[in-house]
């Protein structure tokens, strides 16, 4: 089943994704989009690797995620991928790469994203562009998935259930 998990920061999205994907038969894969750009991020990546243990084969790809998709996979996380696209000056490529991702989306995948547009409107233009584009990306992914889960304070709420 194609599942999109969304929610706020530290709402339990990644842990819930792991619990869902452990139901996939082996081999299971984890596609990580994070790049270790500072000590805090390096520590976070190390914690996530330790949390997965040997239960998942980890692939790391910050940009061309559509080329790394396979069955029985977690994709974590869409906002960091989008951040990477902005950082590398490839913002304009996002719509095309998003469509490639949707076209290649495997039958069994769990995708992790964030809801960042539920609060205030950012003061600067770059942050507004990022938030608007993430909202569009999330909507496209939600439309392509069978199930959408909103994590609220560690509690999964089904927003879209399989038919």
C-alpha positions in Angstrom: 0.0 0.0 0.0 1.2 3.5 -0.8 1.0 5.5 2.5 1.9 9.2 3.1 2.5 10.2 6.7 2.4 13.9 7.5 2.4 16.0 10.6 4.4 18.5 12.6 8.0 18.3 13.7 8.6 15.5 16.2 5.1 14.3 15.9 6.2 10.6 15.5 6.1 10.4 11.7 9.4 8.5 11.3 8.7 6.0 14.1 5.3 5.3 12.7 6.7 4.9 9.2 9.1 2.3 10.6 6.4 0.4 12.3 4.3 0.3 9.2 7.2 -0.7 6.9 8.2 -3.5 9.2 5.1 -5.3 7.9 6.7 -5.4 4.4 8.5 -8.6 3.6 12.2 -8.5 3.4 14.2 -7.0 1.9 13.0 -3.6 3.1 14.7 -0.4 2.1 15.0 3.1 3.6 15.6 6.0 1.2 17.1 8.9 3.2 17.2 12.4 1.8 19.1 14.1 4.6 22.5 15.5 4.1 24.9 15.9 7.1 25.4 19.6 6.9 26.2 20.3 10.5 26.9 18.4 13.8 23.2 18.4 14.9 22.2 16.8 11.6 25.0 14.3 11.7 23.8 13.3 15.2 20.2 13.1 14.0 21.2 10.9 11.0 23.2 8.6 13.4 20.2 8.3 15.8 17.9 7.4 12.9 20.3 4.8 11.5 20.6 3.2 15.0 16.8 3.2 15.3 16.5 1.3 12.1 19.2 -1.2 13.0 19.7 -3.9 10.4 16.0 -4.1 9.6 16.3 -1.9 6.5 18.9 -1.5 3.7 19.6 2.3 3.7 20.0 4.3 0.5 21.0 7.9 0.7 20.0 10.3 -2.1 19.4 14.0 -1.6 18.2 14.9 -5.0 17.3 12.2 -7.5 14.9 10.3 -5.3 12.8 9.2 -8.2 15.7 7.1 -9.5 16.1 5.2 -6.2 12.5 4.0 -5.6 11.9 0.3 -5.1 9.2 -1.9 -3.5 9.0 -2.2 0.3 10.5 1.2 1.0 10.3 4.2 3.3 11.1 7.6 1.8 12.1 9.9 4.6 11.7 12.8 4.1 10.1 15.0 1.4 10.8 18.4 3.1 14.5 17.7 3.3 14.5 16.6 -0.4 12.8 19.9 -1.2 15.3 21.8 0.9 18.1 20.1 -1.0 16.5 21.1 -4.3 16.3 24.8 -3.2 19.9 24.7 -1.8 21.3 23.3 -5.1 19.4 25.9 -7.2 17.1 23.2 -8.7 13.7 24.6 -7.4 12.4 24.8 -10.9 12.9 21.1 -11.5 10.7 20.1 -8.6 7.4 19.7 -10.6 9.1 17.4 -13.2 10.9 15.3 -10.6 7.7 15.1 -8.5 5.9 13.6 -11.5 8.7 11.2 -12.1 8.4 10.1 -8.5 4.7 9.6 -8.8 5.0 7.7 -12.0 7.7 5.4 -10.5 6.0 5.1 -7.1 6.1 1.4 -6.0 3.0 -0.4 -4.7 4.4 -0.7 -1.2 6.0 2.5 0.0 5.7 4.7 3.1 6.5 8.4 2.4 7.2 10.8 5.3 6.6 14.6 4.9 5.8 17.5 7.1 2.9 19.9 7.5 4.5 23.3 7.8 1.7 25.6 6.4 -0.7 25.3 9.3 0.8 28.2 11.3 2.0 31.6 10.4 2.9 33.1 7.0 6.7 33.4 6.8 8.1 36.9 6.5 10.5 36.3 3.7 9.9 35.4 0.1 12.2 32.3 0.0 10.4 30.7 3.0 7.0 31.5 1.5 8.1 29.8 -1.8 9.3 26.8 0.0 6.1 26.4 2.1 3.9 26.9 -0.9 5.8 24.4 -3.0 5.9 21.8 -0.1 2.1 22.2 0.2 1.7 21.5 -3.6 4.1 18.5 -3.4 2.2 17.1 -0.4 -1.1 17.5 -2.2 0.2 15.7 -5.3 1.7 12.8 -3.2 -1.5 12.5 -1.1 -3.5 12.2 -4.3 -1.2 9.4 -5.5 -1.3 7.5 -2.2 -3.9 5.0 -1.0 -3.6 6.1 2.6 -2.8 9.4 4.2 -2.0 9.6 7.9 -1.7 12.8 10.0 0.4 12.4 13.1 -0.7 14.5 16.0 1.2 14.3 19.2 2.3 10.7 18.4 -1.2 9.6 17.5 -1.9 8.5 13.9 -5.1 9.9 12.4 -6.3 8.5 9.1 -7.1 11.3 6.7 -7.5 9.1 3.6 -8.2 5.4 4.0 -7.8 2.8 1.3 -10.9 2.1 -0.8 
